[in-house]
Amino acid sequence: MSSFFSNLSSDLGQIKRGLASISLLSQSLHLV
C-alpha cells in the first residue's frame, strides 16, 4: 500500500513539473 502512495506522489510531482513548464512556455509566448 505504501508503494502505491509513493508512486502516486511521484506522479503528482511529474504533473506539477509539467504544468510549471507549460505555464513558463505560455508566459514566454505571451512575451513574444
Phi and psi restraints in degrees (range 20) as a CNS / XPLOR table:
assign (resid 1 and name C) (resid 2 and name N)
       (resid 2 and name CA) (resid 2 and name C) 1.0 -65.1 20.0 2
assign (resid 2 and name N) (resid 2 and name CA)
       (resid 2 and name C) (resid 3 and name N) 1.0 -34.1 20.0 2
assign (resid 2 and name C) (resid 3 and name N)
       (resid 3 and name CA) (resid 3 and name C) 1.0 -64.9 20.0 2
assign (resid 3 and name N) (resid 3 and name CA)
       (resid 3 and name C) (resid 4 and name N) 1.0 -35.4 20.0 2
assign (resid 3 and name C) (resid 4 and name N)
       (resid 4 and name CA) (resid 4 and name C) 1.0 -62.2 20.0 2
assign (resid 4 and name N) (resid 4 and name CA)
       (resid 4 and name C) (resid 5 and name N) 1.0 -43.9 20.0 2
assign (resid 4 and name C) (resid 5 and name N)
       (resid 5 and name CA) (resid 5 and name C) 1.0 -69.0 20.0 2
assign (resid 5 and name N) (resid 5 and name CA)
       (resid 5 and name C) (resid 6 and name N) 1.0 -36.4 20.0 2
assign (resid 5 and name C) (resid 6 and name N)
       (resid 6 and name CA) (resid 6 and name C) 1.0 -66.5 20.0 2
assign (resid 6 and name N) (resid 6 and name CA)
       (resid 6 and name C) (resid 7 and name N) 1.0 -39.8 20.0 2
assign (resid 6 and name C) (resid 7 and name N)
       (resid 7 and name CA) (resid 7 and name C) 1.0 -65.0 20.0 2
assign (resid 7 and name N) (resid 7 and name CA)
       (resid 7 and name C) (resid 8 and name N) 1.0 -39.8 20.0 2
assign (resid 7 and name C) (resid 8 and name N)
       (resid 8 and name CA) (resid 8 and name C) 1.0 -64.6 20.0 2
assign (resid 8 and name N) (resid 8 and name CA)
       (resid 8 and name C) (resid 9 and name N) 1.0 -43.6 20.0 2
assign (resid 8 and name C) (resid 9 and name N)
       (resid 9 and name CA) (resid 9 and name C) 1.0 -65.1 20.0 2
assign (resid 9 and name N) (resid 9 and name CA)
       (resid 9 and name C) (resid 10 and name N) 1.0 -38.7 20.0 2
assign (resid 9 and name C) (resid 10 and name N)
       (resid 10 and name CA) (resid 10 and name C) 1.0 -67.0 20.0 2
assign (resid 10 and name N) (resid 10 and name CA)
       (resid 10 and name C) (resid 11 and name N) 1.0 -38.9 20.0 2
assign (resid 10 and name C) (resid 11 and name N)
       (resid 11 and name CA) (resid 11 and name C) 1.0 -62.9 20.0 2
assign (resid 11 and name N) (resid 11 and name CA)
       (resid 11 and name C) (resid 12 and name N) 1.0 -41.6 20.0 2
assign (resid 11 and name C) (resid 12 and name N)
       (resid 12 and name CA) (resid 12 and name C) 1.0 -63.5 20.0 2
assign (resid 12 and name N) (resid 12 and name CA)
       (resid 12 and name C) (resid 13 and name N) 1.0 -37.9 20.0 2
assign (resid 12 and name C) (resid 13 and name N)
       (resid 13 and name CA) (resid 13 and name C) 1.0 -64.1 20.0 2
assign (resid 13 and name N) (resid 13 and name CA)
       (resid 13 and name C) (resid 14 and name N) 1.0 -41.5 20.0 2
assign (resid 13 and name C) (resid 14 and name N)
       (resid 14 and name CA) (resid 14 and name C) 1.0 -65.0 20.0 2
assign (resid 14 and name N) (resid 14 and name CA)
       (resid 14 and name C) (resid 15 and name N) 1.0 -40.2 20.0 2
assign (resid 14 and name C) (resid 15 and name N)
       (resid 15 and name CA) (resid 15 and name C) 1.0 -64.5 20.0 2
assign (resid 15 and name N) (resid 15 and name CA)
       (resid 15 and name C) (resid 16 and name N) 1.0 -42.7 20.0 2
assign (resid 15 and name C) (resid 16 and name N)
       (resid 16 and name CA) (resid 16 and name C) 1.0 -62.2 20.0 2
assign (resid 16 and name N) (resid 16 and name CA)
       (resid 16 and name C) (resid 17 and name N) 1.0 -41.5 20.0 2
assign (resid 16 and name C) (resid 17 and name N)
       (resid 17 and name CA) (resid 17 and name C) 1.0 -65.1 20.0 2
assign (resid 17 and name N) (resid 17 and name CA)
       (resid 17 and name C) (resid 18 and name N) 1.0 -39.5 20.0 2
assign (resid 17 and name C) (resid 18 and name N)
       (resid 18 and name CA) (resid 18 and name C) 1.0 -63.7 20.0 2
assign (resid 18 and name N) (resid 18 and name CA)
       (resid 18 and name C) (resid 19 and name N) 1.0 -43.8 20.0 2
assign (resid 18 and name C) (resid 19 and name N)
       (resid 19 and name CA) (resid 19 and name C) 1.0 -64.3 20.0 2
assign (resid 19 and name N) (resid 19 and name CA)
       (resid 19 and name C) (resid 20 and name N) 1.0 -38.9 20.0 2
assign (resid 19 and name C) (resid 20 and name N)
       (resid 20 and name CA) (resid 20 and name C) 1.0 -64.1 20.0 2
assign (resid 20 and name N) (resid 20 and name CA)
       (resid 20 and name C) (resid 21 and name N) 1.0 -43.7 20.0 2
assign (resid 20 and name C) (resid 21 and name N)
       (resid 21 and name CA) (resid 21 and name C) 1.0 -66.1 20.0 2
assign (resid 21 and name N) (resid 21 and name CA)
       (resid 21 and name C) (resid 22 and name N) 1.0 -36.8 20.0 2
assign (resid 21 and name C) (resid 22 and name N)
       (resid 22 and name CA) (resid 22 and name C) 1.0 -66.4 20.0 2
assign (resid 22 and name N) (resid 22 and name CA)
       (resid 22 and name C) (resid 23 and name N) 1.0 -42.3 20.0 2
assign (resid 22 and name C) (resid 23 and name N)
       (resid 23 and name CA) (resid 23 and name C) 1.0 -65.1 20.0 2
assign (resid 23 and name N) (resid 23 and name CA)
       (resid 23 and name C) (resid 24 and name N) 1.0 -38.6 20.0 2
assign (resid 23 and name C) (resid 24 and name N)
       (resid 24 and name CA) (resid 24 and name C) 1.0 -64.4 20.0 2
assign (resid 24 and name N) (resid 24 and name CA)
       (resid 24 and name C) (resid 25 and name N) 1.0 -40.2 20.0 2
assign (resid 24 and name C) (resid 25 and name N)
       (resid 25 and name CA) (resid 25 and name C) 1.0 -64.3 20.0 2
assign (resid 25 and name N) (resid 25 and name CA)
       (resid 25 and name C) (resid 26 and name N) 1.0 -43.8 20.0 2
assign (resid 25 and name C) (resid 26 and name N)
       (resid 26 and name CA) (resid 26 and name C) 1.0 -64.6 20.0 2
assign (resid 26 and name N) (resid 26 and name CA)
       (resid 26 and name C) (resid 27 and name N) 1.0 -38.9 20.0 2
assign (resid 26 and name C) (resid 27 and name N)
       (resid 27 and name CA) (resid 27 and name C) 1.0 -64.1 20.0 2
assign (resid 27 and name N) (resid 27 and name CA)
       (resid 27 and name C) (resid 28 and name N) 1.0 -43.5 20.0 2
assign (resid 27 and name C) (resid 28 and name N)
       (resid 28 and name CA) (resid 28 and name C) 1.0 -65.4 20.0 2
assign (resid 28 and name N) (resid 28 and name CA)
       (resid 28 and name C) (resid 29 and name N) 1.0 -35.4 20.0 2
assign (resid 28 and name C) (resid 29 and name N)
       (resid 29 and name CA) (resid 29 and name C) 1.0 -67.1 20.0 2
assign (resid 29 and name N) (resid 29 and name CA)
       (resid 29 and name C) (resid 30 and name N) 1.0 -38.6 20.0 2
assign (resid 29 and name C) (resid 30 and name N)
       (resid 30 and name CA) (resid 30 and name C) 1.0 -67.1 20.0 2
assign (resid 30 and name N) (resid 30 and name CA)
       (resid 30 and name C) (resid 31 and name N) 1.0 -34.3 20.0 2
assign (resid 30 and name C) (resid 31 and name N)
       (resid 31 and name CA) (resid 31 and name C) 1.0 -66.2 20.0 2
assign (resid 31 and name N) (resid 31 and name CA)
       (resid 31 and name C) (resid 32 and name N) 1.0 -34.0 20.0 2
